[in-house]
């Protein structure tokens, strides 16, 4: 995730999640298309997870994908970043 963020010249401030989704706190300049960043993050994460955990391929063989095509983005412009950071940090790590 950090490598992809660096490639897009964005900052991955926080990463955490639960069994079926992840939370990322990312800072990025206006020139970055968020949809392209998310697509790249999902693609790289999927490829690396399949390499590290080959059993995932057998589990997801019907759909042939680890991530859904959807994602949620929200702006934290009004909230202190410390509050957003704390929220993400308190989520359970994916297993």
ABEGO torsion letter per residue (X at the ends): XAAAAAAAGBBBABBBEBAABBBBBBBBBAABBAAAAAAAAAAAAAAAAAAABAAAAAAAAAAGBABBABBBBBBAAABBAAAAAAAAAABBBBX
